[in-house]
Amino acid sequence: MSVRAWATKRAMSSSDSALRTQVIIVGAGPVGLTLAIDLGRRGIRCCLLEQKDAPQFLPKMERCNARTMEIYRRMGIAQKVRDAGFPRDVPMDVFIITSLIEPPLLRLPYPSVAEAEADIAAHNDGTRPLEPYQLISQYTLEPLLKSVAETIPSVDVRYAHEFLSFEQDADGVRTKVKCPDGCVAEISADYLVGCDGGSSSVRKQLGIKLQGEANLLQFRQALYRCDDLFDRIPIGKGRHYHVADDRSTFLIVQDSTKHFTLHAVVDSDEEMKRQFEQTVAMPVEYEMLSCAPWRQNLLVADRYGDGRVFLAGDAVHLVIPTGGLGMNSGVGDAIDLSWKLAATLQGWGGPNLLTSYEIERRQIGVRNVEASRQASRGRRAWRSQWRPEIRDKTPAGEAARANLVRVADVEQRKSNEMIGAELGYRYRGSPVICDEPGDGPPDEFMRYVPSTWPGARLPHCWLEDGRAMQDAIGEGYTLLRLVRTEDTAEPLARAFADRGAPFSILDVADERAREIYGYDLLLVRPDLHVVWRGNRPIDAVRLAAIATGHA
Ligand SMILES: Cc1cc2nc3c(=O)[nH]c(=O)nc-3n(C[C@H](O)[C@H](O)[C@H](O)COP(=O)(O)OP(=O)(O)OC[C@H]3O[C@@H](n4cnc5c(N)ncnc54)[C@H](O)[C@@H]3O)c2cc1C
């Protein structure tokens, strides 16, 4: 069977023996799907294997952060994600309450998408992302990404296909896959990527361990349908309602505003009904659609792969969802790995490119686990101020409320205001980045200070012609020239051409951009991270060799 025939969308049966593709992706969660779409749009043939029959209606993540939305914009799907998500004019406020009908103890205001977009449009100092966050439930996002992946001719999406095992050697990777008819087929590829979640069997077969703190606390999460609740909430619209109680209860509004999840530390599913009714505290018609336990973990894998096999997403890092760095970190992994795999398969990527994946992304996994730890400590700090008399209309009750609010006004923000963690990460010690001497800007979770220090994400900036810099930058390497110059940059163009690597020059003699970026020249890679910056050309051959992973 030819590869082309195999790449048609029919379900594989055991008769499809010895199929070959370029990349096998195990797991069609948000990370595997994002990787498949990005590889596909780069023209790479890949096969996405998912053991489930179809995406499931089960709640998990619900917020794509600003960086993920920038990535989705670059992939051409940001608007689709917004159209499917939370209404753009509803505020993203976070409340601390005793119930949905009593005056909130604390209301932390956060802009709706429409307000955040207006703020972004009105500022041009590099401090804002190009795209604001978007609330979208994982059970909405996964089918959406699946439908996009299925339109890409080089992406073969196969649900009801369970990855069983692999072997690898110098020529490639061979996998055993259980097909819908129960038979076992073999698929081989140049590379395999395990995006198969926290209990990743790809990771286990590599013998890679997760390190850190496991099973910190067990919650129950239930999903409810309640059509008129959102409109009837008398205390104001928002996305998270944390109940000041001794069960760590919180209510999350899902993207439709008709569905809600409630998390609480309780012993039975039955108690989750009572907990919902107590929180809502008004008569509503509702249905509890599902309920399941989940555990808090703070774990990072020792390694992000071995040889031709790589790992991404929850397979290599598990955070406490507080702060929303789970899927968002995984999307960052996918996007770092995607162009490096494509470059290698297209023949212009040197060996350091794939080596740099673990170096760049594991440090971000460690960093985001730490950010999540700090956020959840903040949550615990204000919850520890709960007292049994908190609802009493007595001086003691009033004092308990005032004290909890005082602590929460500082500590709860640690979960909701992690813009530094989201945008300010930088790849240190990478063999494909021209590092500079010194420590570089400080690493802050709650503050984003724009920087073009090599390894950083290129800060967003509006150009004089109204375009966003990120939109003006092409898919390959880009030399940004922020001053008028007679220099042709010919040696650098030739050096990239000699490597067969895509390269272009973007002349932007724009004073604001020069001011924000701080240098005349910047070399930016396909994922919009800075490789090098300077005021005059340097050794072009060496720069191209480093950037493409050949140095
Ligand atoms: C309550 C809760 C709230 C959260 N909120 C947020 C949030 O707001 N923002 C955020 O960024 N993150 C959040 N997260 C975390 C987020 O849900 C995860 O980080 C995300 O799902 C990880 O995506 P993934 O694709 O790596 O793995 P998964 O979503 O776990 O997907 C792995 C896929 O691999 C498949 N698979 C496994 N083994 C095999 C096999 N052998 N063969 C074939 N397929 C296989 C599975 O069926 C699954 O579909 C939250 C998590 C929870 C529990």
The ligand as an SDF file (V2000), in Angstrom:
LIG
                    3D

 53 58  0  0  0  0  0  0  0  0999 V2000
   -9.9350   20.2080   36.8950 C   0  0  0  0  0  0  0  0  0  0  0  0
   -8.8920   20.5930   35.9210 C   0  0  0  0  0  0  0  0  0  0  0  0
   -8.8440   21.9040   35.4340 C   0  0  0  0  0  0  0  0  0  0  0  0
   -7.8350   22.2860   34.5410 C   0  0  0  0  0  0  0  0  0  0  0  0
   -7.7870   23.5820   34.0830 N   0  0  0  0  0  0  0  0  0  0  0  0
   -6.7870   23.9600   33.2200 C   0  0  0  0  0  0  0  0  0  0  0  0
   -6.7370   25.2770   32.6440 C   0  0  0  0  0  0  0  0  0  0  0  0
   -7.6060   26.1190   32.8720 O   0  0  0  0  0  0  0  0  0  0  0  0
   -5.7090   25.5720   31.8030 N   0  0  0  0  0  0  0  0  0  0  0  0
   -4.7510   24.6360   31.4870 C   0  0  0  0  0  0  0  0  0  0  0  0
   -3.8240   24.9700   30.7300 O   0  0  0  0  0  0  0  0  0  0  0  0
   -4.8060   23.3850   31.9830 N   0  0  0  0  0  0  0  0  0  0  0  0
   -5.7920   23.0210   32.8280 C   0  0  0  0  0  0  0  0  0  0  0  0
   -5.8610   21.7410   33.2890 N   0  0  0  0  0  0  0  0  0  0  0  0
   -4.8620   20.7580   32.8540 C   0  0  0  0  0  0  0  0  0  0  0  0
   -5.1920   20.2410   31.4660 C   0  0  0  0  0  0  0  0  0  0  0  0
   -6.4630   19.6580   31.4270 O   0  0  0  0  0  0  0  0  0  0  0  0
   -4.1280   19.2250   31.0480 C   0  0  0  0  0  0  0  0  0  0  0  0
   -2.8710   19.8240   31.2500 O   0  0  0  0  0  0  0  0  0  0  0  0
   -4.2980   18.8390   29.5810 C   0  0  0  0  0  0  0  0  0  0  0  0
   -5.4230   18.0250   29.3760 O   0  0  0  0  0  0  0  0  0  0  0  0
   -3.0570   18.0780   29.0930 C   0  0  0  0  0  0  0  0  0  0  0  0
   -3.2190   17.7920   27.7410 O   0  0  0  0  0  0  0  0  0  0  0  0
   -2.4580   16.5730   27.0670 P   0  0  0  0  0  0  0  0  0  0  0  0
   -2.9000   16.6100   25.6400 O   0  0  0  0  0  0  0  0  0  0  0  0
   -1.0190   16.6480   27.3890 O   0  0  0  0  0  0  0  0  0  0  0  0
   -2.9830   15.2820   27.8140 O   0  0  0  0  0  0  0  0  0  0  0  0
   -4.4600   14.7110   27.9460 P   0  0  0  0  0  0  0  0  0  0  0  0
   -5.4780   15.7830   27.8650 O   0  0  0  0  0  0  0  0  0  0  0  0
   -4.4490   13.8440   29.1600 O   0  0  0  0  0  0  0  0  0  0  0  0
   -4.6400   13.8070   26.6500 O   0  0  0  0  0  0  0  0  0  0  0  0
   -3.9400   12.5910   26.5040 C   0  0  0  0  0  0  0  0  0  0  0  0
   -4.6800   11.7660   25.4690 C   0  0  0  0  0  0  0  0  0  0  0  0
   -3.9170   10.5960   25.1930 O   0  0  0  0  0  0  0  0  0  0  0  0
   -4.8010    9.5110   25.0470 C   0  0  0  0  0  0  0  0  0  0  0  0
   -4.0350    8.2780   25.2950 N   0  0  0  0  0  0  0  0  0  0  0  0
   -3.4600    7.8620   26.4510 C   0  0  0  0  0  0  0  0  0  0  0  0
   -2.8450    6.6810   26.2850 N   0  0  0  0  0  0  0  0  0  0  0  0
   -3.0410    6.3360   24.9910 C   0  0  0  0  0  0  0  0  0  0  0  0
   -2.6670    5.1990   24.2150 C   0  0  0  0  0  0  0  0  0  0  0  0
   -1.9660    4.1870   24.7520 N   0  0  0  0  0  0  0  0  0  0  0  0
   -3.0380    5.1450   22.9100 N   0  0  0  0  0  0  0  0  0  0  0  0
   -3.7540    6.1630   22.3500 C   0  0  0  0  0  0  0  0  0  0  0  0
   -4.1590    7.2490   23.0510 N   0  0  0  0  0  0  0  0  0  0  0  0
   -3.7950    7.3350   24.3460 C   0  0  0  0  0  0  0  0  0  0  0  0
   -5.8720    9.7750   26.0920 C   0  0  0  0  0  0  0  0  0  0  0  0
   -7.0600    9.0640   25.8110 O   0  0  0  0  0  0  0  0  0  0  0  0
   -6.0260   11.2760   25.9590 C   0  0  0  0  0  0  0  0  0  0  0  0
   -7.0220   11.6320   25.0140 O   0  0  0  0  0  0  0  0  0  0  0  0
   -6.8670   21.3310   34.1570 C   0  0  0  0  0  0  0  0  0  0  0  0
   -6.9420   20.0080   34.6470 C   0  0  0  0  0  0  0  0  0  0  0  0
   -7.9290   19.6500   35.5120 C   0  0  0  0  0  0  0  0  0  0  0  0
   -7.9830   18.2360   36.0300 C   0  0  0  0  0  0  0  0  0  0  0  0
  1  2  1  0
  2  3  1  0
  2 52  2  0
  3  4  2  0
  4  5  1  0
  4 50  1  0
  5  6  2  0
  6  7  1  0
  6 13  1  0
  7  8  2  0
  7  9  1  0
  9 10  1  0
 10 11  2  0
 10 12  1  0
 12 13  2  0
 13 14  1  0
 14 15  1  0
 14 50  1  0
 15 16  1  0
 16 17  1  0
 16 18  1  0
 18 19  1  0
 18 20  1  0
 20 21  1  0
 20 22  1  0
 22 23  1  0
 23 24  1  0
 24 25  2  0
 24 26  1  0
 24 27  1  0
 27 28  1  0
 28 29  2  0
 28 30  1  0
 28 31  1  0
 31 32  1  0
 32 33  1  0
 33 34  1  0
 33 48  1  0
 34 35  1  0
 35 36  1  0
 35 46  1  0
 36 37  1  0
 36 45  1  0
 37 38  2  0
 38 39  1  0
 39 40  1  0
 39 45  2  0
 40 41  1  0
 40 42  2  0
 42 43  1  0
 43 44  2  0
 44 45  1  0
 46 47  1  0
 46 48  1  0
 48 49  1  0
 50 51  2  0
 51 52  1  0
 52 53  1  0
M  END
$$$$
